[in-house]
Amino acid sequence: DEQGTVATAATTEDTEWITSISVGTPAQTLPMDFDTGSSDLWVMGASTSGTSGHTTYNANTSTSAEAMSGATWTISYGDGSSSSGDVYTDVVTIGNLTVSQQAVEVATTLSSEFTSDTALSGLVGLAMSSINTVKPTAQQTWFDNIKSNLASPLFTADLKHGEQGSYNFGYIDSSAYTGSIYYADLVTSSTYAGFWSFVSNGYSVGSNTTTTTGSTAVTGIADTGTTLLMLPDAVVAAYYAEVSSAVDSEQEGGYIFSCDATLPDFTFNVGEGSITVPGEYLNFEAISTGSSSCYGGLQSDSGIGISIFGDVALKAALVVFDSGNSRLGWAAK
Ligand SMILES: O=C(CN1CCCCC1)Nc1ccc2c(c1)OCO2
């Protein structure tokens, strides 16, 4: 009945959270992006071009590494980034929990988004193994491999605004949240199968004084690998209608507003309850260094096909990825 916890820390502007894992024997420590929106654990290889400045994984120096002959993988993400390569199995330890034969996908090709992001060595996919990209045989995620050893078949994400957070495996830390955990069942329809997906049946803009509420039902995914909160046009327009300086900028590819604007809170329903994202989380960053125009943390999901509750929303909550009960839990903190 194992339990584990691992610290995670955001890069500048809360753009991505980096979490260290150990791979191989002797252990190679790698800074990774834990991504509940995908299901491949991949690492930059020591001999891969474009990895200078990165910490990389060398299967040749790991006595526990074994090549998975004939296996390959290739993945592309919603932001247009991509990577591909071959596959080994090796020992992978996260927060003192060890999977002895984890599929470790080694990148031999990397898009520029990854070669230029020297903060990370790869990704730990934490969505369902059904969407793992390894061929000819899809591989299990690290979580699916460790799950049966855990006290409870779940993990939690506790990302924080501008400070260190944590991922816990096998238990819910009762001191990490306030009030109740509100649960929503996973959505199993084809578009959402494979993701930590749920339906939010309403939202409101602003704190309890002036609020506009909407009954738009939003079906989205809890995605630690996506920075922003990406919701349907109608919801996003209703939010920015309360921000007098906001405009939907073609040039910037989304809503921008005056950096000194006081932004309203954004509240979305989950099950019997709701989660409130503080207005300050919805000012993502200046559109350029020193600019007085800022880019919104809430943007439209048009063109994506699904709504995404990314880090802007996740850091307002303790989020429970409850595999055992096929549900997602959200609690204030
Ligand atoms: O691509 C991602 C997340 N992805 C996680 C792995 C690292 C690279 C970024 N999110 C995303 C998903 C849909 C999108 C989008 C971004 O921009 C427009 O549509």
The ligand as a Gaussian input file, in Angstrom:
#p B3LYP/6-31G(d) Opt

LIG

0 1
 O       -0.061000      21.370000     -26.596000
 C       -0.491000      21.526000     -25.495000
 C        0.209000      20.982000     -24.273000
 N        1.481000      20.386000     -24.612000
 C        1.891000      19.485000     -23.521000
 C        3.211000      18.831000     -23.837000
 C        4.277000      19.863000     -24.114000
 C        3.827000      20.790000     -25.226000
 C        2.496000      21.420000     -24.884000
 N       -1.609000      22.195000     -25.227000
 C       -2.405000      22.756000     -26.205000
 C       -3.521000      22.081000     -26.608000
 C       -4.361000      22.633000     -27.563000
 C       -4.039000      23.861000     -28.103000
 C       -2.918000      24.536000     -27.676000
 C       -2.066000      23.988000     -26.723000
 O       -2.838000      25.713000     -28.342000
 C       -3.960000      25.810000     -29.201000
 O       -4.680000      24.597000     -29.042000

